[in-house]
């Protein structure tokens, strides 16, 4: 684990490259293991609720009911909730609204927080977690004078679930601690979640409803933070930032029925992930290594000639996420979204062929 201050043009990392780039245009016909959105979503009942909301499009969006529903879901007052156009908007708001001197981002992780901070004119330091440490957080590695710290949990792309106690150790008076929990509802029981905690000073938790419910095209997420932080972020938002259909989705996605369905899906994802990891271990003799234990709806793997393997997989009908755009990773890394067993079995057969072709 080491501290790194990027300079302009530093490194090969394209912070604005995301998994959707793998399945655009000619990639649209590929079986998608590149995007971390749960397959077969949104469910019919959610599509119906969104469709019903279209009758109210003539009126300006009113987020009060959705905000209250999110607050109730986390047993918080409404003043601690801010609805956003996806978690990505929240990163932009944090970068623009908060006055910080030394922001630090813990990598490898989702790159949008650092990109937003840079765009807002900040110099960003990186704490790089290492493979030999299991990409695990050592709170002591974060500089004491950092007044904004960003970490994902479970972390994209490593699939590491950090202990909540370890993350809480990062809290300091005068420091904003941002925890991206976009994939936490894919963890059975939401172990290690900090959402809903009010005893951690400076805590800001981000949640997304786009991953579990397949709403990436609708853009809906939320921030949980102290009322004064919510007020600062809200001032930086444009008027009516979340659309009426997105508000309808937010309200129903935090209902008891939806939470029960998400909990069931989390257990199914865990079983499907175990099946994927077991299959990937069969490629150990080819030099493939899985970052374990994986706890998110995706798996990070390192293998020789990964760029060539990825290209051959595309030719065989599968899209996977390149890993070299994540600080702390290189060209030998790939991220694989967890899919159902039938899809995984087909993928493993294609991977066997792709590795053979790359070795020629």
C-alpha positions, 0 to 999 in steps of 0.5 A: 500500500503506497501513497501516490500523487498523480501528475498531468498525463501520469500513467495510462489510466483513462479515468473516464473509461467505463464498462459500457464502452465495451458493449457500445456499437459493434459490441452491442451484440456481445454477451455482456460481462463488462457492465455491473448491472444485474441481468434480467432487470428492471423487473416487470413490476418496476417497469410498470411503476415507471410507466405509470409515472409518465402521466405526470410528466407535465408537472415539475418533479416533486421528490418529497415522497421518494426522499421520505421513502429513502429516509425511512429505509435507512431509519434517518430523518429526511434532512440526511437524504439527498436524491441525485441523478445516479451516484455519478452526480453525487461525486460531481456535487462533492467535488464542486461544493465542498471546500477541501485542501487535500483529497485522497482517493483509495484505489483501485476503485471506481474512477469517477470520484477522482475524475470529478475532483480533477475537473473541479480543479483539485490535486488528488492524492492516491492511496494504492492498495496492493494485490499482495495485501489482497487489496485490503485497506490499512487505515494508517496508509491514508495521510493524516492531513487528508480532509476528503477521503473516498473509498468504495465498499464493496470496491469496484473492481476488486470486489473487496468488502472492507470491514465497516470498522476499518473504514470508520477508522478513517473518520477524523474531525474536519474530514469528509469520509465518502463511502461509495456503497453502490454495490452494497445491496448485492452483499447478503445482509449488507454486511459492513454497511455504513448507510444509516450510521450517524455516529461516524463524523464526516461520513457521506454514504453514496448509494445507487439504485441503478445496479441491482434494478437495471436503471442505468438509463434512468439515473437514480441514486442518493446521498446519506450525510449530515444535514449541513452537508446535504444542504451544501450539496443541494445548493450545487444541484440544478433545480429539479435534478431527478426526473419524475420517473426516476423519483417513482423508481426510487420510492418503490425500490426502497419498499419492503417488497423491493428490499426482500427481492434485492435480498433474495437476488444478493444470495443468488448472486453470491451462489453464481459468483462462487460458480464463476470463481470455481470455474476460473480456478481451473485456469490456474495452470494458465497463470490466471489468478482470481482476487479473493475473496470476492464479495461483489457482483463482479470478479477481478482476475489477473492473467497473462496476455489479458489484452489478447484474451479480451480481444479473442473473447470479443471474437467469441461473443463475450465482452469483459471489462479491461482493468488497466484504466483503474489506477493500481492495475495494469494490462494483465487485469480483467473484471468479470460481471457475475451472471447466471450459471448457464451464461458462466458455463458458456463464458468459461468455454469461450475463455478456454478457447481465448486463452489457447488462441492467445498462447499461439 
